[in-house]
C-alpha cells in the first residue's frame, strides 16, 4: 500500500500538468484559428485594394499619356530656357546663388565658351551691356 500512496501525489501533479497542457493547447488552437481569420481578412482587403488600384490606373492612363506627350513637345523649349539662364548666370555673378539653389548648371558644350567671357564679366561695364539683351 505504500507504493500506491506514493503514486497518488504524483498522479495529482500529473493531472495538474495535464490540465495546464490542455489549456495551453486550447489557447494555441484558438490563436491559430484567429490568425487564419485575420490573415484571410487581410488577404481579401489587399485583393480589393489591388483591384481598385488597377481600375484607377486604367482611368488615369489617357490623361497621363497626354501630359507626357506635351512634356516631350515642350522639353526643347525648357532646355533652351535653362541654357539661357545658365548663360545669364555666367555674365551676372549675382544670379549664381539662384542657379545654385535650383541646381541649374551650364551644359558641357558651353563650358569652353565660359572661359572667354569670365574675365569680361569682372569689369562693371560689361554687366549692364549683357543685361539689356537678356531682357529682350
C-alpha positions as CSV (number, residue, x, y, z in Angstrom):
1,X,0.0,0.0,0.0
2,X,2.9,2.4,0.5
3,X,3.6,2.1,-3.2
4,X,0.0,3.0,-4.1
5,X,0.0,6.0,-1.7
6,X,3.3,7.2,-3.1
7,X,2.0,7.2,-6.6
8,X,-1.2,9.2,-5.7
9,X,0.6,12.6,-5.2
10,X,2.5,12.1,-8.4
11,X,-0.7,11.4,-10.3
12,X,-2.3,14.6,-8.9
13,X,0.7,16.5,-10.1
14,X,0.4,14.9,-13.5
15,X,-3.3,15.8,-13.6
16,X,-2.4,19.5,-12.9
17,X,0.3,19.3,-15.6
18,X,-2.1,17.6,-18.0
19,X,-4.8,20.3,-17.4
20,X,-2.3,23.0,-17.9
21,X,-1.2,21.4,-21.2
22,X,-4.7,21.0,-22.4
23,X,-5.4,24.7,-21.5
24,X,-2.4,25.8,-23.4
25,X,-3.3,23.6,-26.4
26,X,-6.8,25.1,-26.4
27,X,-5.3,28.6,-26.3
28,X,-2.8,27.8,-29.1
29,X,-5.7,26.4,-31.2
30,X,-7.8,29.5,-30.6
31,X,-4.9,31.8,-31.5
32,X,-4.2,29.8,-34.7
33,X,-7.9,30.0,-35.7
34,X,-7.8,33.8,-35.0
35,X,-4.7,34.1,-37.1
36,X,-6.3,32.2,-40.0
37,X,-9.3,34.5,-39.9
38,X,-7.2,37.7,-39.6
39,X,-4.9,36.6,-42.5
40,X,-7.9,35.8,-44.7
41,X,-9.4,39.1,-43.9
42,X,-6.2,40.9,-44.7
43,X,-5.8,39.0,-48.0
44,X,-9.3,39.9,-49.1
45,X,-8.7,43.6,-48.2
46,X,-5.4,43.7,-50.1
47,X,-7.0,41.9,-53.1
48,X,-9.8,44.5,-53.2
49,X,-7.3,47.4,-52.9
50,X,-5.3,46.0,-55.8
51,X,-8.4,45.7,-57.9
52,X,-9.3,49.4,-57.1
53,X,-5.8,50.4,-57.9
54,X,-5.9,48.7,-61.3
55,X,-9.2,50.4,-62.1
56,X,-7.8,53.8,-61.1
57,X,-4.7,53.1,-63.3
58,X,-6.9,52.4,-66.3
59,X,-8.8,55.7,-65.7
60,X,-5.5,57.7,-65.4
61,X,-3.6,56.2,-68.4
62,X,-5.0,58.5,-71.0
63,X,-4.6,61.8,-69.1
64,X,-1.1,60.7,-68.1
65,X,-0.1,59.9,-71.6
66,X,-1.3,63.3,-72.8
67,X,0.7,65.1,-70.1
68,X,3.8,63.1,-71.0
69,X,3.3,63.9,-74.7
70,X,3.0,67.6,-74.0
71,X,6.1,67.4,-71.8
72,X,8.1,65.8,-74.6
73,X,6.9,68.5,-77.0
74,X,7.9,71.3,-74.6
75,X,11.2,69.8,-73.4
76,X,13.4,71.6,-76.1
77,X,11.8,74.9,-75.1
78,X,12.6,74.3,-71.4
79,X,16.1,73.2,-72.2
80,X,16.7,76.3,-74.2
81,X,15.3,78.5,-71.4
82,X,17.6,76.7,-68.9
83,X,20.6,77.3,-71.2
84,X,19.7,81.0,-71.4
85,X,19.5,81.1,-67.6
86,X,22.9,79.5,-67.3
87,X,24.4,82.0,-69.8
88,X,22.8,84.8,-67.9
89,X,24.3,83.5,-64.7
90,X,27.7,83.5,-66.3
91,X,27.5,87.2,-67.1
92,X,25.8,88.1,-63.8
93,X,27.5,86.7,-60.8
94,X,24.7,88.0,-58.5
95,X,22.4,85.4,-60.1
96,X,24.7,82.5,-59.4
97,X,23.2,81.7,-55.9
98,X,19.8,81.3,-57.5
99,X,21.2,78.9,-60.2
100,X,22.9,77.0,-57.4
101,X,19.7,76.8,-55.3
102,X,17.8,75.2,-58.2
103,X,20.8,73.2,-59.4
104,X,20.9,74.7,-62.9
105,X,24.2,74.2,-64.5
106,X,25.6,75.0,-67.8
107,X,25.9,72.3,-70.4
108,X,29.3,70.7,-71.1
109,X,29.2,72.1,-74.6
110,X,29.1,75.7,-73.4
111,X,31.9,75.2,-70.8
112,X,34.8,76.2,-73.2
113,X,32.8,79.3,-74.1
114,X,32.6,80.2,-70.4
115,X,36.3,80.7,-70.0
116,X,36.4,83.6,-72.5
117,X,33.6,85.8,-71.1
118,X,34.7,85.2,-67.5
119,X,37.4,87.9,-67.4
120,X,35.0,90.3,-69.2
121,X,32.3,89.8,-66.5
122,X,34.7,91.1,-63.8
123,X,34.5,94.6,-65.3
124,X,31.4,96.5,-64.3
125,X,30.8,97.9,-67.8
126,X,30.1,94.5,-69.4
127,X,27.5,93.5,-66.9
128,X,24.9,96.3,-67.8
129,X,25.5,95.6,-71.5
130,X,24.7,91.9,-71.1
131,X,21.6,92.7,-69.0
132,X,19.9,94.7,-71.8
133,X,19.9,91.9,-74.4
134,X,18.7,89.3,-71.8
135,X,15.6,91.4,-71.1
136,X,14.5,91.5,-74.7
